[in-house]
């Protein structure tokens, strides 16, 4: 069910979960041109029965929703990125309180622009979610100091011939997240920017390794 932005700032969809995965919530962060419904089928295939929290990016690029502005392809508006990163952090913290979610079982799943804003949240720190899967992510910015992610498990899912989120970008992001204390795993696929069945299959197995019960990140 799509809900108005009201006190949570972002228009979003929230769906309660069903056993046995009802206590886990998937934070779904769409790519450019998507909305709060875009990644729901992906989330349902990754962990059936999990609760769904899916915000819509508040920025518009020629009418297409995004989570932050860019100046050109691959060139981000860093000032707006910083503001929108804090907006997403406030949104997630507010949703955790409003919907009484377990923050230790909150998995961010982002694609492209959504993966980039999730990466920005983690590099800014502290992250309001416990785990993350980043499909086709880039380095959103280079932090002056590493955040403290306390062993947060992160999966980067990247295309070997992705012209946008290149393998070099993915490896650099893995390095930055590792420096911040994340346990960052990277998988490369014979693909470009579009997701494949292998992306979804491996991400589902990765989530399964942390559920029943989901393991919290190691203390810093």
ZIMORA-V120491 format. One record per backbone hydrogen bond with DSSP energy under -0.5 kcal/mol. CO is the residue of the C=O (numbers start at 1). NH is the residue of the N-H. If there is no record, write none. Layout:
CO/NH
CO/NH
This chain:
1/14
3/12
5/8
5/9
6/9
8/10
11/56
12/3
13/54
15/52
18/21
21/24
21/51
24/51
25/27
25/107
26/28
26/53
27/29
27/109
28/30
29/111
31/34
35/38
37/40
39/43
40/44
41/45
42/46
43/47
47/50
49/18
51/26
52/15
53/28
54/13
55/30
59/66
60/62
61/64
63/65
64/61
65/33
66/59
69/77
72/75
74/76
75/71
75/72
76/78
77/81
78/82
79/83
80/84
81/85
82/86
83/87
84/88
85/89
86/90
87/91
88/92
89/93
90/94
91/95
92/96
93/97
94/98
95/99
96/101
101/103
102/105
103/106
105/25
105/107
106/108
106/130
106/131
107/27
108/133
109/29
110/135
111/114
112/116
113/117
114/118
115/119
116/120
117/121
118/122
119/123
120/124
121/125
130/153
131/108
132/155
133/110
133/135
134/136
134/157
135/112
138/140
141/143
147/149
149/152
152/183
153/132
154/156
154/185
155/134
155/157
156/158
156/187
157/136
158/189
159/162
161/163
164/166
166/170
167/171
168/172
169/173
170/174
171/175
172/176
173/177
174/178
175/179
176/180
177/182
178/181
180/149
181/151
182/184
183/154
183/185
185/156
187/158
189/160
189/191
191/161
196/200
197/201
198/202
199/203
200/204
201/205
202/206
203/207
204/208
205/209
207/210
207/211
208/211
210/215
